Amino acid sequence: MSTKDTKKGGNLLSIFIVSSCAAIVMAGGSAIILQALILAAANLFELGSTFVWVASGANALLALWFAVWTFVRSWHVERRLGAGLEVDEPKMSILANLKG
């Protein structure tokens, strides 16, 4: 087995692509489901367009936070695995995942 075969982790481009895809899938899927629930609740309970706009804005902010968090968490985990370390417990803070 050569050293190329035993190399741990990937290069920065592959880590970026994997992290981006994870963020898109997780945040996008969650936002679509939550938006469907918002529209269904607004229609079922006749809550009006103001509710839809406010809830959709909150959903967009939540999706943006979740996408950034997922990207940073994935990047953090890939770096740890590349260094031969164990995966640590996830933290809800984006900045906590950026540290060491």
C-alpha positions as CSV (number, residue, x, y, z in Angstrom):
1,M,0.0,0.0,0.0
2,S,1.5,3.3,-1.0
3,T,1.3,6.5,1.1
4,K,-1.2,7.9,-1.4
5,D,-3.6,5.1,-0.5
6,T,-3.2,5.7,3.3
7,K,-3.7,9.5,3.1
8,K,-6.4,10.7,5.5
9,G,-8.8,13.4,4.5
10,G,-9.2,15.3,1.3
11,N,-7.9,18.4,-0.2
12,L,-9.6,21.8,0.5
13,L,-11.6,21.7,-2.7
14,S,-13.2,18.4,-1.9
15,I,-13.9,19.4,1.7
16,F,-15.5,22.6,0.5
17,I,-17.7,20.7,-2.0
18,V,-18.8,18.1,0.6
19,S,-19.5,20.8,3.2
20,S,-21.5,22.9,0.6
21,C,-23.5,20.0,-0.5
22,A,-24.3,19.0,3.1
23,A,-25.4,22.5,3.9
24,I,-27.6,22.8,0.8
25,V,-29.3,19.4,1.5
26,M,-29.9,19.9,5.2
27,A,-30.9,23.5,5.2
28,G,-32.8,23.4,1.9
29,G,-34.8,20.3,2.9
30,S,-35.7,21.6,6.3
31,A,-36.7,25.0,4.9
32,I,-39.0,23.4,2.3
33,I,-40.7,21.2,4.9
34,L,-41.2,24.2,7.3
35,Q,-42.4,26.4,4.5
36,A,-45.0,23.8,3.5
37,L,-46.2,23.7,7.1
38,I,-46.4,27.5,7.2
39,L,-48.5,27.6,4.1
40,A,-50.7,24.8,5.2
41,A,-51.3,26.3,8.6
42,A,-52.0,29.7,7.1
43,N,-54.6,28.2,4.7
44,L,-56.2,25.9,7.2
45,F,-56.6,28.5,10.0
46,E,-57.0,31.5,7.6
47,L,-54.1,33.4,9.2
48,G,-53.6,35.8,6.3
49,S,-50.8,37.0,4.3
50,T,-49.0,38.9,7.1
51,F,-48.5,35.6,8.9
52,V,-47.2,34.0,5.8
53,W,-44.7,36.8,5.2
54,V,-43.5,37.0,8.8
55,A,-43.2,33.2,9.2
56,S,-41.5,32.9,5.8
57,G,-38.9,35.5,6.8
58,A,-38.3,33.7,10.1
59,N,-38.0,30.4,8.1
60,A,-35.5,32.1,5.7
61,L,-33.3,33.3,8.6
62,L,-33.5,29.9,10.3
63,A,-32.5,28.2,7.0
64,L,-29.6,30.6,6.5
65,W,-28.3,29.9,10.1
66,F,-28.7,26.1,9.6
67,A,-26.9,26.2,6.3
68,V,-23.9,28.2,7.7
69,W,-23.9,25.9,10.8
70,T,-24.0,22.7,8.7
71,F,-21.2,24.0,6.5
72,V,-19.0,25.0,9.4
73,R,-19.7,21.8,11.3
74,S,-18.9,19.6,8.3
75,W,-15.7,21.6,7.6
76,H,-14.7,21.1,11.3
77,V,-15.4,17.4,11.3
78,E,-13.5,16.9,8.0
79,R,-10.5,18.7,9.5
80,R,-10.6,16.6,12.6
81,L,-10.8,13.4,10.7
82,G,-8.0,14.5,8.4
83,A,-5.8,15.1,11.5
84,G,-6.6,11.6,12.8
85,L,-8.8,12.8,15.6
86,E,-12.2,11.5,16.8
87,V,-15.4,13.4,15.9
88,D,-16.4,15.6,18.9
89,E,-19.9,16.4,20.2
90,P,-21.6,19.0,18.0
91,K,-22.1,22.4,19.5
92,M,-25.0,24.7,18.4
93,S,-22.7,27.7,18.2
94,I,-21.2,28.4,14.8
95,L,-18.2,30.1,16.4
96,A,-17.6,27.0,18.6
97,N,-17.1,24.9,15.5
98,L,-14.7,27.3,14.0
99,K,-12.3,27.0,17.0
100,G,-9.6,24.4,17.0
